[in-house]
Amino acid sequence: MEATQHTLRPERLERLLFDLGIKRDVKTAFKADPDKLLQSYRLTEAEARLVKEFDVYELARIGVNSMALMGYWIQNEPSRSLSAYLQKLKGPQ
C-alpha cells in the first residue's frame, strides 16, 4: 500500500500503537471492534487501514517508532510471531 506522507501523522499513530502495546482495555476494544476504537483516536482512513492491516512496513516507512510497532504487533497481531513481524517489516519482496 502506498500512502502519502501528508495524510499520515506518525505521532498520532504512535499514541495508539503504544496504547495497544500496554493498555489492556485498548487491546480488548481493538479486538472487539477495531473501527470503533480507531475512530476514538481520530485517525484518517489511511491511518486506520494501516493499523487494521498490521502494515508495519508502511508504518515504519513513515516514521512510526519501532518500539511502538513491535509492542503493537506482539500484543495484537493474531500470530504474535516475531519472525512474521520481522518478515513483514522487510516490506514487499
C-alpha positions in Angstrom: 0.0 0.0 0.0 1.4 3.4 -0.9 0.2 6.2 1.3 1.1 9.8 1.0 3.2 11.4 3.8 0.8 14.4 4.2 -2.1 12.2 5.1 -0.3 10.2 7.8 0.8 11.5 11.1 3.3 9.3 13.0 2.8 11.0 16.3 -0.9 10.2 16.4 -0.3 6.6 15.3 2.4 6.2 17.9 0.0 7.1 20.7 -2.5 4.5 19.5 0.2 1.8 19.0 1.8 2.5 22.4 -1.7 2.1 24.0 -2.3 -1.1 22.0 1.0 -2.4 23.3 0.4 -1.7 27.0 -3.2 -0.9 27.9 -5.4 -3.9 28.3 -8.7 -2.0 27.8 -7.4 -0.6 24.5 -6.3 -4.1 23.3 -9.7 -5.5 24.3 -11.6 -2.7 22.5 -9.4 -3.2 19.3 -10.2 -6.9 19.3 -13.9 -6.3 19.8 -14.5 -3.5 17.3 -11.3 -2.1 15.7 -13.2 0.5 13.7 -14.9 2.0 16.8 -11.5 2.1 18.7 -9.7 3.7 15.7 -12.4 6.4 15.4 -11.8 7.3 19.0 -8.2 8.1 18.1 -9.4 10.3 15.2 -7.3 8.5 12.6 -7.6 9.2 8.9 -9.0 6.4 6.8 -5.4 5.7 5.5 -4.0 5.6 9.1 -6.8 3.2 10.3 -6.2 0.9 7.3 -2.5 0.6 8.1 -3.3 -0.3 11.7 -6.1 -2.8 10.9 -3.9 -4.5 8.2 -0.8 -4.7 10.6 1.2 -2.9 7.9 4.3 -2.4 9.9 6.4 -1.9 6.8 4.5 1.2 5.8 4.1 2.4 9.4 7.9 2.2 9.9 8.5 3.9 6.5 6.5 7.0 7.6 8.5 7.2 10.8 6.5 5.4 13.5 8.6 4.5 16.5 10.0 0.9 16.2 9.3 0.0 19.8 5.7 1.1 19.4 5.4 -1.1 16.3 6.9 -4.2 17.9 4.7 -3.9 21.0 1.6 -3.4 18.9 2.4 -6.4 16.7 3.3 -8.8 19.6 0.3 -7.9 21.6 -2.4 -7.7 18.8 -1.4 -9.4 15.6 -3.2 -12.8 15.5 0.0 -14.9 15.0 2.0 -12.8 17.6 5.1 -14.2 15.8 8.3 -12.3 16.0 9.6 -14.0 12.8 6.4 -12.9 10.9 6.9 -9.4 12.3 10.5 -9.2 11.0 9.5 -10.6 7.6 6.6 -8.1 7.2 8.9 -5.3 8.3 11.1 -6.0 5.3 8.3 -5.0 3.0 7.3 -6.2 -0.4 9.8 -8.6 -1.8 
